[in-house]
Amino acid sequence: MPRTILAYLDAGTGSMIVQVVLGGLASVAVALKLWWRRILRFFGIRKDEDDELEQPASPQEATEVRAQADEPVESARS
């Protein structure tokens, strides 16, 4: 004689399972977004930020770059 098993899942159980799965996927996406640069550097796809910055060749060039940055910006209205 077959055994009959009576089980009941109320309507909120499926919704709760979907929320847990979606919440887990969202947390993984946020973690990847926060660690993305470190992951790329680990695999050698991206260089360190220090290497990407352009360094002036001489102190005179650095002074010229700073002087250009200090110049006032002309307004489009004249």
Buried (B, 14 or more C-beta within 10 A) or exposed (E): EEEEEEEEEEEEEEEEEEEEEEEEEEEEEEEEEEEEEEEEEEEEEBEEEEEEEEEEEEEEEEEEEEEEEEEEEEEEEE
